[in-house]
Amino acid sequence: MAGYRTFNIRKRISFLIIFSIFLSLVIMGRLFYLQIVKHDYYTAVAQDQYYKNSDLPAKRGEIYVKDNYADSGKSKIAMNNINDELFADPVMVDNKEEASEKISSIIGLSKEEVLDKLNHPSSPRYVKIKEGLSMEEEAQIKEINLNGLRIAPRPSRYWPEKALMAQVIGFVNKTGTAQYGVEQAFDSILKGKPGKLKAERDAMGTIIATGNNVLIKPVDGDSLVLTIDKNVQATTEEILKNSVEKHGADSGSVLVMDPNTGGIIAMASYFLNEPELDLNNYYEIEDYRFFDNLNLRQYEPGSVFKVITMAAGLDSGKIKPEDTFNDSQYIVVGGNKIYNADRKKHGTVSMSYILEQSLNLGTAYIQGKLGEEDFFNYLTKTFGFGMKTGIEFDFEDGGKVYGPNEVNDHTYATMSFGQSIAVTPLQMSSAVSVIANGGNLVRPKIIESFMRQGIKEEKKETEIIKRAISEEAAKEVTKMMINTIEKGHGKQAKVSGYKVAGKTGTAQVPVPGGYDPNKTIGSFVGFAPATNPRFVIYTKIDNPKDVEWAESSAAPVFHDVLENLLMYYNIPPDDN
């Protein structure tokens, strides 16, 4: 019996020893896991408890536009503002019913809305009651002195001109995300770089002022000065709006450019029945079509394109100003007949007459003299069609120019008068600027200068891409465009006392299998003063319901915009 007891004791001791060894191994393994494997994790947790990490927001750069009436020559179109927000800690609110009644009487929400927020907070200790408190509301909230309420400032974007040039500016939403226009295109420059604060804190979570704190200061964003003039833009938008509504058109656009620098002076788009909007209330917008910049959208331009064909023909030497052309009512190309818009036979006519009377047969003749390969090269390599202009917006359309091997001869002939080719108003303005400035292709731009750190102004230089056509060719096309205003279809664009160069275009709207017989797009492009051009203006009215020809839709818009420009910039009349 004694031997059995001795064996049993030894067995228990062995079990305890083995269990102790196993337990020790488990503990050692756990310690190895915590101290070695998870060392970095728990160090970070301890650091997070011991230190407070905070992002320090950078101040967003502001956006300026030119303004002849301002002392500084510019005005803010997008700026920073501070909005006060009302928060509540539902746990700390003593009587939610009573608090809801008092709060609602001040901030314009119903008692039920406030009570619902307090009873169903977004987090246990946080709920936003209202943003954008007025000074009066803020004072009254402080006066009622309820527990659990807090007013906190929040930086926000503010657009003092509300809807002015909204398609150009865009907006920044509540999360700080830039959308549309300059705000989006230049977001990386405007938003700056946030800073960091890593601060020691005590056991109560309070930052220790003399602790081992690390501060990386934020770098504020740069501000921008646009080439657009605020007052020209406002008047241009009003003229365009009136025209679209007068003609019951679907939409319209106007672009004003300096042909010598490429600077955009005005860029307006308008849609019929567009609601009165305020960029500061962008979240109320239901139709974001409002932000589509029509000057960057491609379409078939129609007869305004004839000035490009004429310029290419004259520059190549394949035609001369004194040449004549026999208009025989129609021609057959690739088995298809091509007519003039008026379906008339004009007989022997001059090159200038081709533009004055907008003869399709005349520009088809010029394209034939050039040949398809040379014509294609002039359109793409000389004038830059079929590709983006390189303006600072990266969301412009590139247009479409078919290569000689992509389409038949008939299509190429129609391209000469603006069919079977897609361009944007910006591309057309850039190409016509070549004629206006004496032959140089200049990169369009919307940025006049950068204001680094809000102080140092860094001007963006004019970029002359290349000599596109000869000065002589540019002069000859200018003369023909002046004659088009004086003698042809552009009379309604004329401004008394000034030489104006221009060309109308009434384009058909392509649909599968042909063109819509019930829709047209009226365009007008021109520049003035023709003797020393300051402005290239492109106007477009989409599908006017009461008139058919661009002379009655787009040309009057050109006239009104130009007349305002001449007055605003105090440009004296021509001597004659």
PyMOL commands that set and color helices and strands:
alter all, ss='L'
color gray80, all
select helices_A, chain A and resi 2-37+39-50+90-92+96-107+111-119+135-144+166-169+181-185+187-190+230-247+279-284+288-291+294-296+302-316+351-356+360-370+372-382+409-415+425-436+471-487+491-493+550-552+554-568
alter helices_A, ss='H'
color red, helices_A
select strands_A, chain A and resi 51-56+63-66+74-88+127-133+149-158+171-172+178-179+195-200+214-216+223-229+251-257+264-271+324-327+330-333+336-339+347-350+440-442+447-452+456-459+464-467+501-511+514-528+535-542
alter strands_A, ss='S'
color yellow, strands_A
deselect
rebuild
show_as cartoon
